[in-house]
């Protein structure tokens, strides 16, 4: 491996450590956002619950007024029964009163059902509020975990950034620009080794995407200190030393 690729290889070792710090931090940040979504979902459910309660309570109030009005009417019919002068008049009043009683019974049944439904909604609202409180606690814990992680990694992060700058100084500008572009695209993994498929055959693949690599590229890496990139994934290719290959085997 030539000087440029060696320098890039050292740079990648640092870049991968920085990428790992970023990945862990991003995972903790995503956890915070997840719990915040849980809080927002609970708030939305609670508002929907409150609106449904208001609607059902309004219906309940209307039904109760209707029942009260019918009770008054039934009482008036009772009074009229006592003053009825003929059997026919008495029968008509009695029929009207019984009809109102039957209607009232239906309304009272609906009222009881609505009261149960409203109570269930209130119980659900209490459960939603409890869930929101738990999610808020989760947000607090997740935010504390992120702050602790940032504090824990601050010194390491600063040291790695300094190492990256030192390594980058030893890389030609054009090669550094290519490395940086690929590293950003592949989360720090700008370089991957070429893998040989069979010990006795000259068949090689990019270990990043498993696409075939031509013998021309392999020969170029063996004879020249210049960048060769995978034509599919764009990663910078390199050949591992025989010692490294044996240790992998």
C-alpha positions in Angstrom: 0.0 0.0 0.0 1.5 3.4 -1.1 2.0 6.4 1.2 -1.3 8.1 0.1 -3.4 5.0 0.8 -1.5 4.4 4.1 -2.3 7.9 5.2 -5.9 7.5 4.1 -6.1 4.2 6.0 -4.9 5.9 9.2 -7.4 8.7 8.6 -10.2 6.3 8.1 -9.4 4.6 11.5 -10.0 8.0 13.1 -13.1 8.7 11.0 -14.7 5.4 11.9 -14.3 6.2 15.6 -15.9 9.6 15.1 -18.7 8.0 13.1 -19.4 5.6 15.9 -19.7 8.4 18.4 -22.1 10.1 16.0 -24.2 7.0 15.5 -24.5 6.5 19.3 -25.4 10.1 19.8 -27.9 10.0 16.9 -29.5 6.9 18.5 -29.9 8.7 21.8 -31.3 11.8 20.0 -33.8 9.6 18.1 -34.9 8.1 21.4 -35.7 11.6 22.8 -37.7 12.4 19.7 -39.6 9.0 20.0 -40.6 9.8 23.5 -41.6 13.4 22.5 -43.8 11.9 19.8 -45.4 9.7 22.5 -46.2 12.8 24.5 -47.7 14.5 21.4 -49.8 11.5 20.6 -51.1 11.4 24.2 -52.0 15.1 24.0 -53.8 14.5 20.7 -55.7 11.5 22.2 -56.6 13.5 25.3 -58.0 16.4 23.2 -60.0 14.0 21.1 -61.2 12.3 24.3 -62.2 15.7 25.8 -64.1 16.6 22.7 -66.0 13.3 22.6 -66.9 13.8 26.3 -68.2 17.3 25.6 -70.4 16.0 22.7 -71.8 13.0 24.7 -72.4 15.2 27.8 -74.3 17.7 25.6 -76.4 14.8 24.3 -76.9 13.6 27.9 -78.0 17.0 29.1 -80.5 17.2 26.3 -81.9 13.7 27.0 -82.2 14.5 30.7 -84.2 17.7 29.9 -86.4 15.7 27.6 -87.1 13.2 30.4 -87.9 16.0 32.8 -90.2 17.6 30.4 -92.0 14.3 29.7 -92.3 13.6 33.5 -94.1 17.0 33.8 -96.4 16.0 30.9 -97.1 12.6 32.6 -98.0 14.3 35.8 -100.4 16.6 33.9 -102.0 13.5 32.3 -102.5 12.0 35.8 -104.3 15.1 36.8 -106.5 15.0 33.7 -107.4 11.4 34.4 -109.0 12.4 37.7 -111.1 15.0 35.8 -112.1 12.8 32.9 -115.8 12.8 32.4 -116.2 9.9 30.0 -114.6 6.5 29.6 -113.5 7.5 26.1 -111.8 10.6 27.4 -110.2 8.6 30.2 -108.9 6.0 27.7 -107.4 8.6 25.4 -105.6 10.3 28.3 -104.4 7.0 29.6 -103.1 5.9 26.2 -101.2 9.3 25.8 -99.7 8.9 29.3 -98.6 5.3 28.7 -97.0 6.3 25.4 -95.0 9.0 27.1 -94.0 6.6 29.9 -92.7 4.1 27.2 -90.8 6.9 25.5 -89.3 8.0 28.8 -88.2 4.5 29.5 -86.3 4.4 26.2 -84.7 7.8 27.0 -83.7 6.6 30.4 -82.1 3.5 29.0 -80.1 5.7 26.5 -79.2 8.0 29.4 -77.8 5.1 31.4 -75.8 3.9 28.4 -74.5 7.4 27.8 -73.5 7.8 31.4 -71.5 4.6 31.3 -69.9 5.7 28.0 -68.9 9.1 29.5 -67.5 7.4 32.6 -65.4 5.1 30.4 -64.2 8.1 28.5 -63.2 9.8 31.7 -61.3 6.6 32.8 -59.6 6.6 29.4 -58.6 10.2 29.9 -57.0 9.4 33.2 -55.1 6.6 31.6 -53.9 8.9 28.8 -52.7 11.5 31.3 -50.8 8.8 33.2 -49.2 7.6 29.9 -48.3 11.2 29.0 -46.7 11.6 32.5 -44.6 8.5 31.9 -43.6 9.6 28.5 -42.5 13.0 29.9 -40.4 11.2 32.4 -38.9 9.1 29.6 -38.1 12.3 27.7 -36.3 13.7 30.8 -34.3 10.5 31.3 -33.4 10.3 27.6 -32.2 14.0 27.6 -30.1 13.4 30.7 -28.6 10.3 29.0 -27.7 12.4 25.9 -26.1 15.1 28.1 -24.1 12.5 30.0 -23.0 10.9 26.8 -21.9 14.3 25.3 -20.0 15.0 28.5 -18.4 11.6 28.5 -17.3 11.7 24.8 -16.3 15.4 24.7 -12.6 14.8 25.5 -12.5 11.7 23.2 -14.2 13.6 20.4 -11.8 16.6 20.7 -8.9 14.2 20.6 -10.1 12.4 17.6 -10.8 15.6 15.7 -7.2 16.7 16.4 -6.0 13.3 15.2 -8.1 13.6 12.1 -6.6 17.0 11.3 -3.1 15.6 11.8 -3.8 12.6 9.5 -5.4 14.8 6.9 -2.3 17.0 6.6 -0.4 14.0 5.3 -2.9 13.3 2.5 -2.8 15.2 -0.9 -5.7 17.7 -1.2 -7.4 15.9 -4.1 -7.3 12.5 -2.4 -8.5 14.1 0.8 -11.5 15.7 -1.0 -12.4 12.3 -2.5 -12.1 10.6 0.9 -14.2 13.3 2.7 -17.0 13.0 0.1 -17.1 9.2 0.3 -16.9 9.2 4.1 -19.8 11.6 4.3 -21.9 9.3 2.0 -21.0 6.1 3.8 -21.0 7.3 7.4 -17.2 7.3 7.8 -16.5 4.1 5.8 -14.7 5.7 2.9 -12.3 2.8 2.3 -12.9 -1.0 2.0 -10.5 -3.8 1.2 -10.6 -5.9 -1.9 -11.5 -9.5 -1.2 -10.3 -12.4 -3.2 -13.0 -15.0 -3.8 -10.8 -18.0 -4.3 -7.1 -18.6 -3.4 -6.3 -20.1 -6.8 -8.4 -17.8 -9.0 -7.9 -14.1 -9.8 -11.5 -13.1 -8.9 -11.9 -10.1 -6.6 -14.8 -8.2 -5.2 -15.4 -4.9 -3.3 -16.0 -6.0 0.3 -18.3 -3.0 0.7 -20.9 -4.0 -1.8 -19.7 -7.4 -3.1 -19.4 -6.2 -6.7 -16.7 -7.7 -8.9 -13.4 -5.7 -9.1 -11.4 -6.0 -12.3 -7.9 -7.4 -12.4 -6.8 -4.0 -13.8 -7.8 -2.3 -10.6 -6.0 -4.8 -8.5 -2.8 -4.5 -10.6 -3.1 -0.7 -10.3 -3.2 -0.9 -6.5 -0.2 -3.2 -6.5 1.9 -1.0 -8.7 0.8 2.6 -8.2 0.0 4.8 -5.2 -3.2 6.2 -6.5 -6.9 6.0 -5.6 -9.1 3.3 -7.1 -12.7 3.5 -6.3 -15.5 0.9 -6.6 -17.6 1.8 -9.7 -20.8 0.9 -7.8 -20.6 2.0 -4.2 -17.9 4.6 -4.7 -15.7 3.5 -1.8 -12.0 3.8 -2.1 -10.4 0.4 -2.6 -7.2 -1.0 -1.1 -5.4 -4.3 -0.8 -4.8 -5.8 2.6 -1.3 -6.9 3.5 -0.6 -10.7 3.4 -0.4 -10.7 7.2 -3.8 -9.2 7.6 -5.3 -11.6 5.0 -3.8 -14.5 6.9 -5.2 -13.3 10.2 -8.6 -13.0 8.7 -8.5 -16.5 7.3 
